[in-house]
Structure formats: C-alpha cells, structure tokens
Amino acid sequence: MPNPEYHLRYLRASLENLEDYLLSSTLFWPSGISAPTGEAPFPHITIGNLLVERAMLSAMMAGAASATAPLADIEAALERVMSKWRVAWEGKVDAEIPSRLRQWQEWLRDEGADGPPAPGHYRSGIRLRLLLDLLGEQGTKAASNLAAQLPALDSRLRAMVQSGDFVWDEVYQAGFPQDKYWYLYTAL
C-alpha cells in the first residue's frame, strides 16, 4: 500500500530546491534524495512532477483529518514560491509542456504498436497523461497549445483501452474523479 511519507519526502526535498530550480536553465533537476527501500525512485524535480505528487498526496489524505497539517504546510510553502517566482514558474511550465507532450506521443506510439499496453506499463505510463492535465491547468501559453493537441492524442489512447476500474491503488481514487480523469479508469 502506498505511503504518504513517500510523497511528503519528495515534496519537501523539491521545495528545498525549488527556488534554485526555477532560476536555473535546467528542466529536469535531480531530487537529490533516495526513495525508501522497495519504493519507486523519486522523479526529477519539475513543475509537472511537483503537481502530480501534490495531487497524489492530496488524494491519499482526503478525509484524513490527522494528515491535513503536513499537506497544508506543503501547500502554503508551494504557494509562497509560486507567488514570488511567478514568471520563472510559468517559464518552467512552458518549457516542460512540449517535452512532456513529446514523451506522451512517443509512449502512445510505442505502447500502441503491438496492441494494448501491459497493465504495469499502463499504470506507470498514464502518470504522464495526468502530468499533462495538471500542467495544462497552469494557464500559460504552452498550456493553451496543449489543450488544442490533447484531443487527438486522447483519441489514440481511447482506441487502446476501454472504460474500467481505477488503475492505481484505491487510496488515490478520491482525488481523481472519473469524469475528469477518465484515463485512470480503464481496462486493457
């Protein structure tokens, strides 16, 4: 079962490095921390990865009153940095969107080449589609371009899958309603 500490650890480490990251020319910044034994490695620090990890932690903690303080602290710290460095934040979003869009196009091409993707590949790969949604909510120029390109890519994805159950651990489900995140509710 997923552990909220995994997401908290990544978010805290990312926040410690966020100003340096935002002011650098580097798009994929090493997190500088090791994941707990048996857990997936932490992703690089990017705006998209921050948004995904924040959304997953929020989903995991939905309804858990005892867990709201750490999440509130993360949210407040993230908001302070976003406000202080808004232009740099938007610049990183605009740089990350085309990179992630290329990754998503390649994933669709590679995974759809020989029929539907294997369930494990889908569960890990679909994180990229969620990341694009969350980046798209940032309201930048690149986000507008992304919104124009996603429908065609979503058509390709829909041809590979059918409606089904939530693909990730159920502890995340409350944060990702099916009407908005349809791609997280599929069968292969």
ChimeraX attribute file (.defattr): number of C-alpha atoms within 10 A of each C-alpha:
attribute: neighborCount
match mode: 1-to-1
recipient: residues
	/A:1	6
	/A:2	14
	/A:3	11
	/A:4	17
	/A:5	12
	/A:6	17
	/A:7	21
	/A:8	17
	/A:9	16
	/A:10	23
	/A:11	25
	/A:12	16
	/A:13	14
	/A:14	24
	/A:15	19
	/A:16	12
	/A:17	16
	/A:18	23
	/A:19	16
	/A:20	12
	/A:21	22
	/A:22	23
	/A:23	13
	/A:24	12
	/A:25	12
	/A:26	14
	/A:27	17
	/A:28	15
	/A:29	18
	/A:30	15
	/A:31	19
	/A:32	14
	/A:33	14
	/A:34	12
	/A:35	15
	/A:36	12
	/A:37	7
	/A:38	6
	/A:39	11
	/A:40	10
	/A:41	13
	/A:42	18
	/A:43	17
	/A:44	18
	/A:45	23
	/A:46	23
	/A:47	26
	/A:48	23
	/A:49	23
	/A:50	23
	/A:51	18
	/A:52	21
	/A:53	19
	/A:54	20
	/A:55	19
	/A:56	20
	/A:57	24
	/A:58	22
	/A:59	18
	/A:60	22
	/A:61	20
	/A:62	16
	/A:63	11
	/A:64	9
	/A:65	8
	/A:66	8
	/A:67	15
	/A:68	14
	/A:69	10
	/A:70	14
	/A:71	17
	/A:72	12
	/A:73	12
	/A:74	17
	/A:75	14
	/A:76	12
	/A:77	14
	/A:78	19
	/A:79	13
	/A:80	12
	/A:81	15
	/A:82	17
	/A:83	10
	/A:84	12
	/A:85	16
	/A:86	14
	/A:87	12
	/A:88	16
	/A:89	23
	/A:90	21
	/A:91	17
	/A:92	22
	/A:93	23
	/A:94	21
	/A:95	16
	/A:96	19
	/A:97	22
	/A:98	16
	/A:99	11
	/A:100	17
	/A:101	19
	/A:102	11
	/A:103	15
	/A:104	21
	/A:105	13
	/A:106	12
	/A:107	19
	/A:108	20
	/A:109	13
	/A:110	12
	/A:111	17
	/A:112	16
	/A:113	11
	/A:114	8
	/A:115	12
	/A:116	17
	/A:117	19
	/A:118	10
	/A:119	13
	/A:120	9
	/A:121	12
	/A:122	21
	/A:123	17
	/A:124	11
	/A:125	17
	/A:126	19
	/A:127	17
	/A:128	19
	/A:129	22
	/A:130	20
	/A:131	22
	/A:132	24
	/A:133	20
	/A:134	18
	/A:135	26
	/A:136	22
	/A:137	11
	/A:138	16
	/A:139	12
	/A:140	17
	/A:141	13
	/A:142	20
	/A:143	22
	/A:144	13
	/A:145	14
	/A:146	19
	/A:147	13
	/A:148	10
	/A:149	12
	/A:150	18
	/A:151	11
	/A:152	10
	/A:153	14
	/A:154	14
	/A:155	10
	/A:156	15
	/A:157	19
	/A:158	14
	/A:159	11
	/A:160	18
	/A:161	18
	/A:162	14
	/A:163	14
	/A:164	13
	/A:165	13
	/A:166	20
	/A:167	19
	/A:168	16
	/A:169	11
	/A:170	13
	/A:171	17
	/A:172	20
	/A:173	18
	/A:174	15
	/A:175	16
	/A:176	17
	/A:177	13
	/A:178	16
	/A:179	8
	/A:180	9
	/A:181	14
	/A:182	16
	/A:183	23
	/A:184	23
	/A:185	19
	/A:186	19
	/A:187	16
	/A:188	13
